Amino acid sequence: MLTRSPASLTTPRPAPESREATGAAAPRPADRWTGGRQETIERAVAVEMPLAITYNGQSYVVMMGSPADLEDFALGFSLAEAIVKRASEVGPVQITDHGKGLQIDVTIPERRARMLGARPRNLAGRAGCGLCGIAEIDDALRPLPQLGQGPVVSRQAIAAAVASLPALQPLNREVHAVHAAAWFTLEGEPVLAREDVGRHNALDKLIGARARMAPDGDHAPGFAVITSRMSVEMVQKAATAGIAILVAVSLPTTLAIETAEACGLTLVAGARDDGFQVYTHPERIKDR
């Protein structure tokens, strides 16, 4: 059994342009048919495996995900699911390879662990799962913080951010099978990007990476862009992390719109080369 010790949670990651998702892709053979002809090829495939998260030694959830940026994932999941309130509450993270999957052991204050123990939760999750293991409807629709006035961003900055997304996805360029979440300045300049086979995991990783850059919670203003559809879980995670503007390449669900409206989040969706739609709180979007 191999145990890996991650770097300090307060150490920022390199810029997106210099990152490599080590271990998140593996070669696999395939028979390819094109134009009526068959050939055997080898191509890179996204690695998907069970990721078991424990808090203070107690099992909490098993997710399916990509084995990369796991310290960001542990921190971001803890913040996005309101298990902790601040990045400084997450202590050492230990990652253990069990062969068929990875165990992510997270240390949190005992009072947080006791509160967590009172939550009813099932332990099995899947790659596309954002409310994985939630056992009660009330827990699935948890209260969210009010995001207040928040920043204002130009439509040009959103367009620039969306246009830059492909360059921030080195793993997807290789495997064509993963989601991404990225953080941009209000001018549309990329700051961070994370990828995963699970769209919720990608956002968790981004939230964790962003928190590592500002452990005290004093974040520079900006907005997040996701490559997936906008479901309610994505809104919940963003709002809990204090993200007031969330942009999606795909479209939203009704519950995502209702939840964003209620908590004060600006929901932008269908973001493509030719424009986008603003579903909630359009006062944060301006024309330069």
N, C-alpha and C positions, 0 to 999 in steps of 0.2 A: 504494500500500500504506500503510495507516494504522497507526501505532504508538501505543499508549496506555501511559502510565506510571502504575502503580497507586500507592496510598498506602502508607506504611510498614506493614510486617507487624505492628508492635507497636501500631498504632492500633485500639482497639476500635470495632466497628460500633455504630450506634444500636440502641436497644431494638427488639424485634420489632415492636411496635405502630407504629413510625414508619418502617419500612423499605418501600421500593418496589422490586420486581424489575425495574428499568429494562431494556428491551430483550429481556425474556424472553417477551413476548407480542406478537402482530401481528394486525391485522384481516384476515379472509379472507371472501369471499362464499360463500354456501351456499344451496341450495334447501331450504326447510323444508316438510315435509308434516305437518299436524296436522288431525285431524278430517276427513280427506278433502280438505283445501284446501292449495294450494301457494302459497308466497310466497318471494321472494328476500330474504335477510337478510345482514347482515354481523356477524360475531362474532369475539371475541378467541380466538386459537389459540396454544397453547404453541409457542415457537420451539425447534427442535431442530437442532443443527448439530455437525459434527466439532470436537472439541477435542483438538489435538495437544500433548502434553506432551513437552518436551525438557529434559534435564539437562546443563548445561555445554555446550550446543550439540549434544548427541547425542540423536537421536530415541529415545523410550522407548515411548510408547503413544498410540493415538488412541482417544478415547472419544466417544460421542455424548452431548450434554448441553445444558443451558440456559446461554445466555451471560450469566450474572449471578453475582456474588460469586466471580469467578474467582481472586482472590488467596487467598480462603479455601479454594477448591478445590485450588489448587496446594499450599498448606501442609498442608491436611488429608490429601490423597492421599499426600504425601511422608511424613507421620507414620504414617498408617494402614497403609501398605504397607511400613513399616519401612525406608524408603530413608534417612531420617534418624532420630535418636533424640530430638532437641530442636528446638523451633521456632527457636532462635537459630542453628541450622545452615543455615537457608534464607535465602539472601541476596536480592538484588534479583530481582523477578519482572517480566518484560516480556511484554506481550500484543500480538500483531500480528494485524491483520485481513487475511486473504487472500481475502476476498470470500465464498468458499463455506464457510469455517471459520476458526477462531481458533487461533493457535499460542501456547502458553504456555511461555515460556522461563524455566526455574528455575535459579538458581545455588546449588550446594551445594559443600562442601569436596571437594577433589580425591580424597582417600582414599575418600570415600563414592561419588564418581563411578566410581572404579576398581572398587569392590565391586559397584556396580550393573552395570557393563559385563560382569561375569562371570555375571550372571543370564541364563539362556536365556529369551527372551520373544518372542512374536509381537506384531506392532504393531497389529492391528486389534481394536477393541472395539465394543460396542453399548450402547445406553442402559440396558438392564437387566443390565449385565455387571459383576460384582464381582471376578471372577478373570480379567479380560480379558487375553488374550495370554499367560497362564501356559503354559509349554510342557511342564513336567514335573509328574507327580502329587505328588512330594515337595514341590515348591515351592507347590502349591496347598494342602497341609496342613502349613503351616510351624509350627514350635514357637511357642507363645505364652507371654507372661509370666504368672506366678501372681499373682492379684490380691489375695491376702491377705484380711484380715478385712473391710475395706471399710466403707462407711456402712450405716446402717439407715434405712429409710423406711417410713412408715405407709401402709396401704391407702387411707386418706383422701387422702393427698397424691398418690398415683398416680391416684385417681379425679378429683381436681381438675385434675391435669395433662392427662389425656385429655380432660376436658370443655372445657379451654381451647384445644385444638388448632385448631379451626376459625378462631378469631380470629387465630391466628398464621400463617395461610396466605393472604395477600392474592393471590398469583398463582393459587393453586388456586381461589379464589372467582371469579376472572375467567375461567379457562380450563377448570377441572374435569378436569385431565389431568396433574397433577404430584404428586410425592411430597414429604414434608416430614420433617425431623428436628429435634428441639427439645431444649434443655437446661433443666432445672428445678432449683430448690433443693430441699432435703429437705422443705420445707414445701409443695412443689407450685407454687411461683411461677415463671413463665417468665423465663428469662434471655436465651436466644438461640433463633432458629429460622431454618432455611435450607430452600429449596425447589429442586427440579430434576426434569426429566423422568425422570432415572435415580435409583432409590432409593439406590444405592450412592453416587452423586454427592452426593445430599442429605446423607448421613451424613458424607462426606468434608468437605463445606463446613462442617457443624456442628463437626467436629473441628478444622478450621482456624480457625474463628471463636473457638472456645473457647481454642485455643492462643494466639491473638493477645491475648486478655485476660490470659493468664498465661504469658508467654514463658519464664519460668524453670521452668515445670512445676508450680508450687505452686497447684493448682486448688482452689477452694472445693468442698466436697462437694456432690453432687447426683446426678441420674440423667438418662438420655436416653430419649426417646420417638420412635419411628418410625412412620410411617403405613402401612408396607408389611409384607409377610410377613417372618418371621425366618429367613433362610437362613444358612448357615455363614459366608459372607463378611461379613455384618453383625456376627456375633459376633467374628470375627477382627479386624475394624477397631476395634470397640469395645474389645476386650481390649488390643490393641496401643496404643491411645490412653489406657489406664488407666481406662476406664469400667467400673465394677463392676456396675452395674444397668442393664439394657437392657430397655425396655418396647416391645412392638409391638402395634399395633392388630389385625394379622392373626396367623396361627398359625405355629409353627416347623416346620422339617424335622428329621428324625432326627439328621442330622449336626450341625445347629446345637445341639441339646440335648446331644449327646455332647461336643462341643467346649466348650460353656459349662460343663458339669460338670467337665471336666478342668482348665480354666484358672481356675475359681473365680468365674465370672460368674453373677450372678443373672439368669435369663431369665424374663421375664414376657411373656405373649402373650395374644391374644384379649381385649385390654383394651377394654371397651365400657362403656356407661352402667350395665349391670347387674353388672359385675364383671370378673374376669380370672383367668387360671390361672398359677401359678408352677411352672415345670418344673425349675429347678435352684436350689440354694442358697437355700431358703426362709427361712433364718435371718435374712436381711436385711430381711424383710417383717414388719411388726408391725401390731397393731390399736392405734390410739391409746389 
